[in-house]
């Protein structure tokens, strides 16, 4: 914002000095104000750029957010893969548990039969039932 020397300042400087000197003083003051205004604008622009740089360093940009979203999508797909693997293992474990239950029942029945057959009293009882022993 350039500042101009007022008419009163010029008139007072003309009274103090001669006309040529007053004109030079007025031009010098105008030049000084113009230079000061330029310097203020330069400093303001520089400060704006510094603040913009600091904010851009601290805030996430659209590109940063897009990268994070793609990484999140990758992690979600990996989680889905792990879930499907867990489901497969779950089904396999359930089938193994079922076969183990059947196997355990078979072993129990065989063990019960062996205990019954090997017990002397039971052998006599079985023989009497079948009519082999009187």
NORDANOR-V733177 format. One record per residue. N is the residue number from 1. RES is the residue in one letter. SS is DSSP state (H for helix, E for strand, - for the rest). PSI is psi as a letter, one per 40 degrees, with the letter a starting at -180 (999 if undefined). OMEGA is omega in whole degrees, 0 to 359 (none if undefined). Layout:
N_RES_SS_PSI_OMEGA, N_RES_SS_PSI_OMEGA
//
This chain:
1_X_-_h_181, 2_X_-_h_179, 3_X_-_h_180, 4_X_-_i_176, 5_X_-_h_181, 6_X_-_i_180, 7_X_H_d_181, 8_X_H_d_178, 9_X_H_d_180, 10_X_H_d_181, 11_X_H_d_180, 12_X_H_d_178, 13_X_H_d_178, 14_X_H_d_178, 15_X_H_d_182, 16_X_H_d_183, 17_X_-_i_176, 18_X_-_i_183, 19_X_H_d_182, 20_X_H_d_180, 21_X_H_d_179, 22_X_H_d_178, 23_X_H_d_178, 24_X_H_d_179, 25_X_H_d_180, 26_X_H_d_178, 27_X_H_d_179, 28_X_H_d_178, 29_X_H_d_177, 30_X_H_d_179, 31_X_H_d_180, 32_X_H_d_178, 33_X_H_d_179, 34_X_H_d_179, 35_X_H_d_179, 36_X_H_d_178, 37_X_H_d_178, 38_X_H_d_180, 39_X_H_d_178, 40_X_H_d_179, 41_X_H_d_178, 42_X_H_d_180, 43_X_H_d_180, 44_X_H_d_179, 45_X_H_d_179, 46_X_H_d_179, 47_X_H_d_178, 48_X_H_d_179, 49_X_H_d_179, 50_X_H_d_179, 51_X_H_d_179, 52_X_H_d_179, 53_X_H_d_180, 54_X_H_d_180, 55_X_H_d_181, 56_X_H_d_176, 57_X_H_d_185, 58_X_H_d_182, 59_X_-_i_178, 60_X_-_h_178, 61_X_-_i_178, 62_X_H_d_179, 63_X_H_d_178, 64_X_H_d_180, 65_X_H_d_179, 66_X_H_d_178, 67_X_H_d_179, 68_X_H_d_179, 69_X_H_d_179, 70_X_H_d_177, 71_X_H_d_177, 72_X_H_d_178, 73_X_H_d_178, 74_X_H_d_180, 75_X_H_d_179, 76_X_H_d_179, 77_X_H_d_177, 78_X_H_d_178, 79_X_H_d_178, 80_X_H_d_178, 81_X_H_d_180, 82_X_H_d_179, 83_X_H_d_180, 84_X_H_d_176, 85_X_H_d_178, 86_X_H_d_179, 87_X_H_d_178, 88_X_H_d_179, 89_X_H_d_179, 90_X_H_d_179, 91_X_H_d_179, 92_X_H_d_179, 93_X_H_d_179, 94_X_H_d_180, 95_X_H_d_177, 96_X_H_d_178, 97_X_H_d_178, 98_X_H_d_180, 99_X_H_d_177, 100_X_H_d_178, 101_X_H_d_179, 102_X_H_d_180, 103_X_H_d_179, 104_X_H_d_178, 105_X_H_d_179, 106_X_H_d_178, 107_X_H_d_179, 108_X_H_d_180, 109_X_H_d_178, 110_X_H_d_180, 111_X_H_d_178, 112_X_H_d_179, 113_X_H_d_180, 114_X_H_d_180, 115_X_H_d_180, 116_X_H_d_184, 117_X_H_d_184, 118_X_H_e_177, 119_X_-_h_186, 120_X_H_d_181, 121_X_H_d_179, 122_X_H_d_178, 123_X_H_d_179, 124_X_H_d_180, 125_X_H_d_180, 126_X_H_d_179, 127_X_H_d_180, 128_X_H_d_180, 129_X_H_d_181, 130_X_H_e_179, 131_X_-_e_180, 132_X_-_d_182, 133_X_-_h_180, 134_X_-_999_none
//
